[in-house]
Amino acid sequence: MPKKHLRSNLSAALGLAVLLSAPQALSAPAAAATLANCPSNLAAYGVSDSSDRLLGETVRERRASCQVAPGLTFTKIETTLQDGQTRYVRALSVDFAVFTGKIRATTGKTVKDRERTSDMAGLMASQGLEPLAAVNGGFFDIASAFSPGALGGMTVVDGTVLNSASNGEAALTIGNYGTNLWIDKVWSQSKVTFTPPGGSASQPDHVVDGLNREPGRIQGCGGGFGAAGVNDRNSNANNLIDARKPQLGIHCLDSDETVVFTKEFGALPFLSGTVRAVLVGADQKVKKVADTTSGMVAGAGEHVVVATGSHAAWLRADAVVGSTMSLPVPAVQRGASAETPVYFPGANDAIVNGGPWLVKNQVVGPFDFSSSTTPEYAYLTPMNSRTAAGITAERKLLLVVVDKKSGPTGSAYGLTMPQLAQAMKSLGAREAINLDGGGSSTMWVKGGVANYPSDGTGVERSVGNAIVVTAK
């Protein structure tokens, strides 16, 4: 919900009855395929007892499950509340003791643009991978004209860092295609140096402010390593908070930045203001320099480095044609204050940004916000559509979507953030994290959208990234 400025036995794990009925179509707006053993109507099935219910406010609750694949279970949960209203929850559970597929993250065709969750699942199919299910991923900068799909925090796909952390933010790490899962605060830092031909660098080890996003606009804020970070973002009078600290739902401003773009971003659009842009070849030599970003695009192994404001002078002096670039792999660490190094050895690791951290070691909250500058109503109070990920004590992965619709046009209750946390704990999550929600909340299962996205009349929102479950 990006904001503007400011082993297979799931019934044992979640208390569910696995209903082995005849194949029926999903009751979802775009259920183009049929899921074997998935009931379309829960009304005929039994009511859970109180110990099974997600929340104490529930009068009655019906659940039905089906196996999408061995070790991958899809569950529909419908609850009736005391005022007669209904709440709709969809959950996926991945039991790695049985499941032989993989959990992947994707940003779609490019980082800068947005795509529907279902299309990102389809992209996996085009790559020869059989997609089984998918949910929308982390926050993204929907209000940026330059890069509306750029992620608002740490993003790693196929072992490659595609977006830097909002340092100190919570994130979900999907290591080894999901068999190594953890939720923790993450930090990242990258530095770049350009050495002119026959000369020396005037400013070695220049800190990179961001990766693959609009320069000057930091979705989720967050600075360098350390408790508060080290950079100059908080010098901008338009920032409402200490911009070195992570903050959900707010983007911070910095007119003096150095941002690096990779081939995954795509072609750069025009960026106004004082700008210097350089294209660096796969041999780490500067190939092209310009005072505009328009048309700059990095090929395989290449980079585009863009500096704005006062940083432009440094880049103009050092990054001339023929200069050599040094750009070590970004340092990524986890913990309360960048304590533990994280290594990405190959195409089997991913990180998805999110927040707040809902459940920590089986305890709900507290939720991390920076003082009163985040409008509390935007994240804590409303019963919104929600998406969340959780890890059980058995190391199963839970992916959960909560609807605010009962159909293409009908209304329903979503969940507040504290309710979402409690629901994730009730589903067995020992650790859980909130992902992007609102109109972004989408669950796709084996050929169709399995929930009712809240934008428009059942319209599936294009988002910045997705978590996709594949058969191999």
TIDOKE-677145 format. One line per 5 residues: number of its first residue (from 1); for each residue x, y, z of C-alpha. Coordinates in nm, 4 decimals, always signed. Example, Ala and Ser with C-alpha at 12.3 -4.5 7.8 and 13.67 -1.06 7.14 Angstrom:
// TIDOKE-677145
1> +1.2300,-0.4500,+0.7800; +1.3670,-0.1060,+0.7140
***
This chain:
// TIDOKE-677145
1> +0.0000,+0.0000,+0.0000; +0.2553,+0.2566,-0.1102; +0.1852,+0.6132,+0.0019; +0.2691,+0.9498,-0.1357; +0.5086,+1.1918,+0.0266
6> +0.4505,+1.2270,+0.3390; +0.4712,-3.2698,+0.6012; +0.1774,-3.1823,+0.3660; -0.0647,-3.2198,+0.6567; -0.1767,-2.8666,+0.6935
11> -0.4723,-2.9791,+0.9002; -0.2333,-3.0736,+1.1786; -0.0458,-2.7464,+1.1527; -0.3446,-2.5097,+1.1294; -0.6368,-2.7119,+1.2614
16> -0.7936,-2.7404,+0.9151; -1.0117,-3.0097,+0.7605; -0.8667,-3.1047,+0.4215; -1.1774,-3.1509,+0.2109; -1.1389,-3.4131,-0.0601
21> -1.4432,-3.3277,-0.2662; -1.4842,-3.3472,-0.6424; -1.2866,-3.0888,-0.8395; -1.4560,-2.7499,-0.8355; -1.3604,-2.4079,-0.9624
26> -1.2295,-2.1443,-0.7258; -1.4825,-1.8828,-0.6267; -1.2648,-1.5975,-0.7447; -1.3009,-1.3256,-1.0058; -1.0571,-1.4720,-1.2564
31> -1.0537,-1.8436,-1.1736; -0.9651,-1.9577,-1.5220; -0.8504,-2.3021,-1.4083; -0.9907,-2.5699,-1.1806; -0.8090,-2.6800,-0.8680
36> -0.8640,-3.0442,-0.7780; -1.0316,-3.0914,-0.4398; -1.0869,-2.7171,-0.3855; -1.4422,-2.6390,-0.2734; -1.6027,-2.3356,-0.4294
41> -1.8603,-2.2846,-0.1536; -1.7763,-2.3017,+0.2146; -2.1339,-2.2657,+0.3381; -2.1889,-2.6431,+0.3414; -1.8872,-2.7147,+0.5565
46> -1.8507,-2.7304,+0.9323; -1.7926,-2.4421,+1.1678; -1.4602,-2.4284,+1.3441; -1.4631,-2.4381,+1.7233; -1.3422,-2.1317,+1.9104
51> -0.9896,-2.2647,+1.9565; -0.9437,-2.2631,+1.5793; -1.0664,-1.9127,+1.5130; -0.8337,-1.6432,+1.3897; -0.9672,-1.3756,+1.6229
56> -1.1827,-1.3607,+1.9336; -1.4436,-1.1389,+1.7685; -1.5517,-1.4222,+1.5370; -1.9018,-1.5667,+1.5865; -1.8435,-1.8544,+1.3499
61> -1.5723,-1.9542,+1.1073; -1.5618,-2.1914,+0.8116; -1.2408,-2.3241,+0.6590; -1.1723,-2.5503,+0.3622; -0.8417,-2.6620,+0.2145
66> -0.7043,-2.8310,-0.0914; -0.3659,-2.9512,-0.2064; -0.2332,-2.7490,-0.4974; +0.0743,-2.9729,-0.5038; +0.2352,-3.2073,-0.2509
71> +0.3378,-2.9849,+0.0366; +0.1527,-2.6784,-0.0989; -0.1900,-2.6219,+0.0577; -0.4440,-2.3536,-0.0282; -0.7003,-2.2612,+0.2378
76> -1.0120,-2.0443,+0.2264; -1.1281,-1.8981,+0.5563; -1.4589,-1.7148,+0.5930; -1.5516,-1.5693,+0.9304; -1.8765,-1.4149,+1.0489
81> -1.8344,-1.1307,+1.2937; -2.0629,-1.0186,+1.5750; -2.2250,-0.7518,+1.3592; -2.3003,-1.0025,+1.0826; -2.0276,-0.8851,+0.8512
86> -1.7977,-1.1386,+0.6846; -1.4225,-1.1502,+0.6519; -1.2424,-1.3419,+0.3755; -0.8911,-1.4798,+0.4193; -0.6861,-1.6843,+0.1741
91> -0.3766,-1.8723,+0.2921; -0.1005,-2.0740,+0.1294; +0.1199,-2.3062,+0.3327; +0.4449,-2.4503,+0.2013; +0.5806,-2.7543,+0.3868
96> +0.9407,-2.7962,+0.2738; +0.9537,-3.1482,+0.4205; +0.7260,-3.2494,+0.1298; +0.7269,-2.9714,-0.1253; +0.9743,-3.0250,-0.4095
101> +0.9301,-2.6905,-0.5809; +1.0812,-2.3492,-0.5143; +0.9887,-2.0095,-0.3743; +1.1071,-1.7230,-0.5880; +1.0858,-1.3454,-0.5954
106> +1.0502,-1.1417,-0.9110; +1.0186,-0.7790,-1.0137; +0.8752,-0.8710,-1.3511; +1.0346,-0.7641,-1.6769; +1.1979,-0.4509,-1.5307
111> +1.2503,-0.2912,-1.1921; +1.1183,+0.0505,-1.2915; +0.7747,-0.0640,-1.4093; +0.4787,-0.2393,-1.2481; +0.2993,-0.5600,-1.3497
116> +0.0086,-0.7630,-1.2181; +0.0882,-1.0481,-0.9824; -0.0767,-1.2909,-1.2252; +0.1461,-1.1632,-1.5069; +0.4562,-1.2117,-1.2938
121> +0.3460,-1.5705,-1.2375; +0.3005,-1.5978,-1.6144; +0.6515,-1.4665,-1.6654; +0.7781,-1.7683,-1.4737; +0.5872,-1.9917,-1.7152
126> +0.7541,-1.8179,-2.0098; +1.0879,-1.9102,-1.8537; +0.9968,-2.2796,-1.8467; +0.8991,-2.2795,-1.4797; +0.5536,-2.4026,-1.3779
131> +0.3953,-2.1414,-1.1498; +0.1676,-2.2861,-0.8830; +0.0786,-1.9798,-0.6769; +0.1820,-1.6220,-0.6161; +0.1161,-1.3224,-0.3910
136> +0.2109,-0.9602,-0.4260; +0.5347,-0.8606,-0.2578; +0.6799,-0.5562,-0.0849; +0.6244,-0.1826,-0.0980; +0.7010,+0.0189,-0.4097
141> +0.6991,+0.3840,-0.5115; +0.3701,+0.4023,-0.6991; +0.3771,+0.7828,-0.7037; +0.7108,+0.8096,-0.8860; +0.6755,+0.8952,-1.2542
146> +1.0429,+0.8042,-1.3057; +1.0195,+0.4525,-1.1609; +0.6692,+0.3668,-1.0300; +0.7630,+0.0021,-0.9800; +1.0873,+0.0667,-0.7952
151> +1.0865,-0.1127,-0.4625; +1.0720,+0.0767,-0.1352; +1.3387,-0.1251,+0.0415; +1.5716,-0.4215,+0.0252; +1.5140,-0.6290,-0.2858
156> +1.7179,-0.9332,-0.3897; +1.6166,-1.1514,-0.6834; +1.8150,-1.4555,-0.7959; +2.0970,-1.3615,-0.5616; +2.1318,-1.0120,-0.7095
161> +2.0735,-0.6977,-0.5045; +1.8322,-0.4847,-0.7085; +1.7387,-0.2221,-0.4526; +1.9145,-0.1004,-0.1409; +1.7638,-0.1286,+0.2044
166> +1.5749,+0.1350,+0.3911; +1.8317,+0.0637,+0.6564; +1.6830,-0.0818,+0.9704; +1.3686,-0.1995,+0.7905; +1.2220,-0.5469,+0.8442
171> +1.2387,-0.7835,+0.5489; +1.1634,-1.1428,+0.4519; +1.4589,-1.3456,+0.3301; +1.3877,-1.6481,+0.1111; +1.7178,-1.8327,+0.1156
176> +1.7860,-2.1411,-0.0940; +1.4496,-2.1086,-0.2697; +1.2701,-2.0950,+0.0648; +1.4328,-2.3710,+0.2675; +1.6251,-2.1053,+0.4628
181> +1.3697,-1.8504,+0.5815; +1.4099,-1.5627,+0.8232; +1.2649,-1.2241,+0.9075; +1.4941,-0.9578,+1.0467; +1.5982,-0.5990,+1.0067
186> +1.8299,-0.5530,+0.7102; +2.0975,-0.3032,+0.6126; +2.2932,-0.2455,+0.2948; +2.5758,-0.0251,+0.1804; +2.7568,+0.0177,-0.1480
191> +3.0476,+0.2387,-0.2520; +3.1810,+0.3414,-0.5915; +3.5083,+0.4924,-0.7147; +3.6023,+0.6250,-1.0581; +3.9686,+0.6599,-1.1458
196> +4.0428,+0.8760,-1.4523; +4.2948,+0.7470,-1.7084; +4.6479,+0.8148,-1.5854; +4.5160,+0.9935,-1.2765; +4.3783,+0.9330,-0.9328
201> +4.0282,+0.9564,-0.7927; +3.9376,+1.2898,-0.6335; +3.6773,+1.1225,-0.4143; +3.7420,+0.7511,-0.3584; +3.4858,+0.5261,-0.1929
206> +3.1910,+0.7493,-0.2670; +2.8799,+0.6168,-0.0930; +2.6034,+0.5018,-0.3242; +2.2722,+0.6398,-0.2006; +2.0487,+0.3999,-0.3898
211> +2.0068,+0.1297,-0.6505; +1.7553,+0.1229,-0.9359; +1.5245,+0.3994,-0.8162; +1.4506,+0.7652,-0.8794; +1.7373,+0.9841,-0.7565
216> +1.6315,+1.2226,-0.4819; +1.3281,+1.0185,-0.3811; +1.3791,+0.7496,-0.1147; +1.0696,+0.5367,-0.0580; +1.0767,+0.4205,+0.3031
221> +1.3660,+0.6558,+0.3868; +1.6564,+0.4939,+0.5759; +2.0219,+0.5884,+0.5580; +2.3600,+0.4191,+0.5946; +2.4892,+0.1552,+0.8357
226> +2.4503,+0.2190,+1.2067; +2.1576,+0.2891,+1.4350; +2.0693,+0.6115,+1.2555; +2.2805,+0.5841,+0.9457; +2.5238,+0.8278,+0.7946
231> +2.4230,+1.0552,+0.5080; +2.2916,+1.4028,+0.4419; +1.9250,+1.3278,+0.3787; +1.8009,+1.4968,+0.6908; +1.9409,+1.8279,+0.5621
236> +1.6364,+1.8610,+0.3362; +1.3848,+2.0840,+0.5094; +1.0948,+1.9071,+0.3365; +1.1667,+1.5800,+0.5165; +0.9224,+1.5355,+0.8021
241> +1.1380,+1.2863,+0.9898; +1.5024,+1.2025,+1.0429; +1.5466,+1.0668,+0.6939; +1.8274,+0.8366,+0.8000; +1.5737,+0.6166,+0.9808
246> +1.3398,+0.3724,+0.8023; +0.9767,+0.4755,+0.7810; +0.6837,+0.2916,+0.6240; +0.4589,+0.4874,+0.3935; +0.6756,+0.7961,+0.3580
251> +0.9293,+0.8901,+0.0978; +1.2167,+1.1171,+0.1916; +1.3958,+1.3689,-0.0253; +1.7622,+1.4331,-0.0999; +1.8663,+1.6588,-0.3840
256> +2.2307,+1.5420,-0.3681; +2.2550,+1.1741,-0.4502; +2.4502,+0.9065,-0.6353; +2.2319,+0.6233,-0.7671; +2.3421,+0.3145,-0.9630
261> +2.1267,+0.1422,-1.2245; +2.1662,-0.2112,-1.3631; +2.0195,-0.3809,-1.6684; +1.7221,-0.4960,-1.4604; +1.5972,-0.1376,-1.4345
266> +1.5519,-0.0826,-1.8061; +1.5980,+0.2436,-1.9959; +1.6190,+0.5567,-1.7821; +1.3589,+0.8319,-1.8363; +1.4365,+1.2035,-1.8231
271> +1.5324,+1.3430,-1.4822; +1.5185,+1.7171,-1.4224; +1.7664,+1.9281,-1.2278; +2.1436,+1.9160,-1.2097; +2.2363,+1.5734,-1.3382
276> +2.5428,+1.3838,-1.4529; +2.5038,+1.0337,-1.5957; +2.7716,+0.7888,-1.7074; +2.7437,+0.4527,-1.8799; +2.9993,+0.1971,-1.7638
281> +3.0717,-0.1074,-1.9788; +3.1060,-0.4652,-1.8658; +3.4822,-0.4064,-1.8611; +3.4254,-0.1410,-1.5901; +3.5367,+0.1380,-1.8242
286> +3.3285,+0.4525,-1.8777; +3.1815,+0.4426,-2.2297; +2.9560,+0.7482,-2.2336; +2.8953,+1.0626,-2.0292; +2.5983,+1.2997,-2.0413
291> +2.4163,+1.5730,-1.8516; +2.0871,+1.3904,-1.8920; +1.9540,+1.0472,-1.8018; +1.7352,+1.0206,-2.1115; +1.8065,+0.7081,-2.3133
296> +2.0729,+0.5791,-2.0780; +2.0377,+0.2015,-2.0410; +2.2693,-0.0626,-1.8963; +2.3252,-0.3845,-2.0863; +2.4383,-0.7151,-1.9403
301> +2.7230,-0.6493,-1.6967; +2.6959,-0.2741,-1.7456; +2.5954,+0.0060,-1.5091; +2.4590,+0.3568,-1.5362; +2.5702,+0.5853,-1.2541
306> +2.3694,+0.9026,-1.1980; +2.4651,+1.1907,-0.9687; +2.2421,+1.4852,-0.8830; +2.2984,+1.8235,-0.7196; +2.6410,+1.8681,-0.5622
311> +2.7306,+1.5046,-0.6380; +2.7241,+1.5827,-1.0101; +3.0497,+1.7781,-0.9824; +3.2320,+1.4811,-0.8328; +3.1082,+1.2450,-1.1020
316> +3.1859,+1.4957,-1.3771; +3.5455,+1.5268,-1.2563; +3.6285,+1.1587,-1.2093; +3.4044,+0.9671,-1.4505; +3.5358,+1.0710,-1.7899
321> +3.5394,+0.8405,-2.0905; +3.8021,+0.5744,-2.0214; +3.7824,+0.6061,-1.6419; +3.7792,+0.2801,-1.4453; +3.4966,+0.2093,-1.2045
326> +3.5308,+0.0113,-0.8827; +3.1934,-0.1062,-0.7531; +3.2157,-0.3905,-0.5010; +2.9115,-0.6077,-0.4402; +2.6851,-0.4289,-0.1898
331> +2.7414,-0.5234,+0.1732; +2.4159,-0.6629,+0.3137; +2.3751,-0.7274,+0.6855; +2.0975,-0.8151,+0.9281; +2.0198,-0.7481,+1.2927
336> +1.9312,-0.4613,+1.5190; +2.2270,-0.2552,+1.3979; +2.3887,-0.4255,+1.0987; +2.5498,-0.7005,+1.3018; +2.5456,-1.0145,+1.0835
341> +2.6787,-1.0324,+0.7270; +2.4481,-1.1837,+0.4680; +2.5891,-1.3563,+0.1639; +2.4177,-1.4127,-0.1712; +2.6143,-1.6854,-0.3489
346> +2.3823,-1.7426,-0.6421; +2.0390,-1.7601,-0.7934; +1.8729,-1.9317,-0.4979; +1.8306,-1.6391,-0.2572; +1.5829,-1.3533,-0.2444
351> +1.4780,-1.0717,-0.0124; +1.1395,-0.8999,-0.0099; +1.0939,-0.5731,+0.1783; +0.8051,-0.5178,+0.4135; +0.6963,-0.4044,+0.7558
356> +0.5973,-0.3781,+1.0209; +0.7385,-0.6927,+1.1799; +0.4110,-0.8463,+1.3019; +0.5167,-1.1470,+1.5131; +0.8583,-1.1883,+1.6723
361> +0.9375,-1.5187,+1.8398; +0.5619,-1.5875,+1.8813; +0.4970,-1.2458,+2.0348; +0.2722,-0.9947,+1.8589; +0.4354,-0.6538,+1.8034
366> +0.5316,-0.4007,+1.9101; +0.5241,-0.2345,+1.5706; +0.8153,-0.0188,+1.4628; +0.7248,+0.3332,+1.3608; +0.9288,+0.6515,+1.3859
371> +0.7377,+0.8762,+1.6280; +0.4100,+1.0360,+1.5200; +0.5103,+1.1338,+1.1689; +0.3568,+0.8255,+1.0094; -0.0215,+0.8722,+1.0029
376> -0.1233,+0.5901,+1.2343; -0.4547,+0.5449,+1.0588; -0.2759,+0.4479,+0.7397; -0.1258,+0.1305,+0.8816; -0.2605,+0.0367,+1.2226
381> -0.6262,+0.1320,+1.2555; -0.8273,+0.0602,+0.9388; -0.9579,-0.2819,+0.8460; -0.7703,-0.2899,+0.5179; -0.6894,-0.5555,+0.2622
386> -0.3621,-0.7076,+0.3775; -0.0847,-0.9387,+0.2599; +0.1538,-1.1052,+0.5044; +0.4191,-1.3751,+0.5196; +0.4931,-1.5981,+0.8165
391> +0.7298,-1.8725,+0.9272; +0.6045,-2.1504,+1.1565; +0.8010,-2.3362,+1.4222; +0.8286,-2.6247,+1.1704; +0.9824,-2.3773,+0.9224
396> +0.6812,-2.3803,+0.6931; +0.6126,-2.0681,+0.4908; +0.2721,-1.9028,+0.5200; +0.1496,-1.6543,+0.2599; -0.1776,-1.4863,+0.3568
401> -0.4105,-1.2386,+0.1861; -0.7055,-1.0692,+0.3577; -0.9816,-0.9170,+0.1439; -1.1892,-0.6059,+0.1916; -1.4382,-0.7330,-0.0641
406> -1.6897,-1.0187,-0.0687; -1.6996,-1.0219,-0.4483; -1.6312,-0.7935,-0.7407; -1.8488,-0.5192,-0.5882; -1.9483,-0.6410,-0.2412
411> -1.7801,-0.5099,+0.0737; -1.6249,-0.7024,+0.3611; -1.4070,-0.6342,+0.6617; -1.0331,-0.6413,+0.6273; -0.7967,-0.6479,+0.9235
416> -0.6226,-0.3829,+1.1272; -0.2490,-0.4302,+1.1660; -0.2756,-0.5671,+1.5224; -0.5509,-0.8040,+1.4049; -0.3337,-0.9178,+1.1155
421> -0.0528,-0.9936,+1.3570; -0.2855,-1.1929,+1.5824; -0.4281,-1.3802,+1.2827; -0.0807,-1.4762,+1.1642; +0.0034,-1.6035,+1.5117
426> -0.3244,-1.8012,+1.5180; -0.2282,-1.9598,+1.1853; +0.0917,-2.0840,+1.3456; +0.3412,-1.8145,+1.2554; +0.6329,-1.7879,+1.4936
431> +0.7603,-1.4961,+1.2870; +0.5516,-1.2826,+1.0522; +0.5846,-0.9675,+0.8466; +0.3380,-0.7393,+0.6750; +0.3830,-0.6946,+0.3006
436> +0.2222,-0.4386,+0.0720; -0.1551,-0.4273,+0.1125; -0.4639,-0.2356,+0.0089; -0.5306,-0.2626,-0.3625; -0.2004,-0.4458,-0.4027
441> -0.3184,-0.7494,-0.2044; -0.3500,-1.0324,-0.4547; -0.3277,-1.4113,-0.4387; -0.3018,-1.6108,-0.7613; -0.3403,-1.9898,-0.7461
446> -0.2920,-2.2329,-1.0340; -0.4373,-2.0246,-1.3124; -0.6644,-1.7726,-1.1444; -0.6823,-1.4872,-0.8961; -0.8074,-1.6461,-0.5743
451> -0.9199,-1.3309,-0.3912; -1.0988,-1.0050,-0.4675; -0.8464,-0.7222,-0.5081; -0.9902,-0.3952,-0.3793; -0.9011,-0.1568,-0.6625
456> -1.2022,-0.0700,-0.8745; -1.4409,-0.3525,-0.9564; -1.2210,-0.6509,-0.8877; -0.9323,-0.4957,-1.0774; -0.5917,-0.6514,-1.0155
461> -0.3394,-0.3797,-0.9383; -0.0029,-0.3717,-1.1091; +0.2657,-0.3971,-0.8408; +0.6405,-0.3749,-0.8055; +0.7237,-0.7337,-0.7193
466> +0.5774,-1.0701,-0.6262; +0.6552,-1.3943,-0.4468; +0.5957,-1.6897,-0.6788; +0.5743,-2.0596,-0.5890; +0.6947,-2.2774,-0.8764
471> +0.6918,-2.6542,-0.9311; +1.0653,-2.6632,-0.9954
***
